[in-house]
Each structure stands twice: as C-alpha cells, then as structure tokens.
C-alpha cells in the first residue's frame, strides 16, 4: 500500500507526532522548534510517522520538511492547505511520503483529481473529515487513510465524543483511521484506539511539553492502569493524581466494593462501570462485564465493552481463589488483555514483564478497608505498573 499507511496500520496504537511552532487556535507553541531534531527524536521515541506543518500560518515552510527528511527515515506527512496538483509535486520533491487533503477545502471533483494525481506521483494521502457528510465523502472517494478531526476548523472547538462516534463508523470499512486533535493523555489516545482508530495525530500536547519525545513515549506506552472498586470522590481524585488512566466503579449487588454509582471522572480519563450478569445504562465510557457464577460474587473472566462491542478481554482470578497458572493463561490470550486478579504495588511489575498486557487492573490490594483506598498504595501501584 505504502510506507505511511503500513506504519499506521501496524498492531497497537500508532502515533503521528507533529512538528508545529504555532497554531491559529492556540498562538505560539514552540517558536524555536527545530524540525530536523524533533523528527529524529520522535522517530526514536516510537512515532509511526512525523507530521510537518509547511504552512506559514503555523510558522512552517517546505524547508522544514526538507530538514526533517534529511534527519530521519520515518514516514513524513506534509500538513497544510493543499488544493493544487503543483502543491503535491513540490511536497513529493521535498521528501514527503504523504500529504494532507482537507475535504472542507475541496469539492469531490477536486478531491478526486488530487487523489488520482497523488497515486500517479507515488505519494500517499491523509484525507481529513470532521463531520458525518465529509466522512461519507472520504469513503466514497476511496481514501486509504482517513483522519477524523475533533476540532471544528471554523470555531476551533474540540468535540471528542462526536469524533469517536465518527471513528467507530469507519470500523466496517477497510480504511486506516487516524484520530486528530484533542489527545493530551494516554487515556484519550486509548479511547480513540477502542473506538477503532489505528493511530492518533498529536501536535499541541507534544509542542507544549518540556520534553516532547518523553511526552510521546508516555502517550503511546502500555499498559494502561486501571484503579477499580472506587466508592468515594476523594479516592477518584487520588487515583487521577497518581496517573491512573481508567477509574472503575463496581455496580454488582454483592460486592463489598459496590459504588453508589459512576462518580465524576475528568474528561481526560476513562470511566468503567463494572457489572455481573447484565449491564445497565450509566453513562460510563466502558463497561466491564463478568458472568454470573453460582455461590460467588462473580465469574472468573470479564469482557470490556465500548457501546456494547467487545474491545478487550479481562483475564482475572476466580473469586477468592488463587491460580498458579494465571499469568500463563493471560499470555495465551489473543488481542487486548486487561490483566486483573490481586495485583498490587509489590507484584504488578513482575506481572507486566511476564504478560505485556494492554492494561492492568487493581482493586482489593490498594485498600485500607473494602471500598476505601489507601492513597500511598494507589500511588505505588501506578508507579510500579509504569
């Protein structure tokens, strides 16, 4: 297909790390940004591709693209407002592997002409949509890689929920999907991943960071960390402060950690409602659903659901029982695994090393008493899981 598409389609969540000195919505971000240095650093930090703003409204230029090309072999996306074949030719010559085409700026005839010319040139395209109509247009145009922008380019407002709904609609098509804008935390990236995004494009969050490549590593690192069995808002705050990505609320009748409901969770984290048997509507981002088991609070394993669709497998211990082969069972599972089962600060590092899970989940081992968290243990758990 092409280097750019293949890099984004690789297993796990990819990231397109963006070099931009300023943005029309936020003003100056990093006026002294060196595209060559940053592109090389981002490649070393695990970026699937690097995006270079070549538009003067972003204090960028084609020279920045050339500098980045000389510094790294990672696929490069040229980003700006391109409407003419000559734009594409200049960018190809300057070293771009792919170019951005914003559907808001071109009608279907112009878009089809540019896509056709790009294929002739041997340059790939990221076709950007930011509403349902544009999404349909992108599919109809036969786009290989579609970017769904959370930012309304007229108002600069970010609507991540609308973005993730659009991302999820592309699941039935054989299209590589990039969630653009509004990713500042690992949990926001994971939310896009679970909706069906293959990659996220991250610019402002990196450009504002003290150490951009370290921020990129943090955003794409795994496992995610879930603190479960929360019953009080002060414990939610402590888990968020410690760096937890997911906050879990158990809504099963018999559980000693039953929460009064799904408590408030910041927008930049993921809330999880935990049920046994039948889920109910709570407004949580995800549902963790266990089977019922006679004589026990819950069955052994669970499934993680987003909008009713399974997105990960929860590999747990039986209720109140050990299993010496627990970690081996987890390793044998295909796809995303959330590892649970009496994990705590003292054993999570070893478990992560053995299983390489997508996420880890702890509840009972982080408590002062059932349903009441020990904040020191929560901090130690998150730090060890990282």
Buried (B, 14 or more C-beta within 10 A) or exposed (E): EBBBBEBBBEEEBBBBBBBBBBBEEEEEBBEEBBBBBBBBBBBEBBBBBBBBBBBEEBBBBBEBBBBBBEBBEBBBBBBBBBBEBEBBBBBBEBBBBBBBBBBBBBEEEBBBBBBEBBBEBEBBBBBBBBBEEBBEBBBEBEBBBBBBBBBBBEEEEBBBEBBBBBBBBBEEEEBBBBBBBBBBBBBBBBBBBBBBBBBBBBBBBBBEBEEBBEBBBBBBEBBBBBBBBBBBEEBBBBBBEBBBBBBBBBBBEEBBBBBEEBBEBEEBBBBBBBBBEEBEEBEBBBBBBBEEBEEBBBBBBBBBBBEEEEBBBBBBBBBEEEEEEBBEBBBEBEEBBBBBBBBBBEBBBEBBEBBEBBBBBBBBBBBEEEBBBBBEBBBBBBBBBB
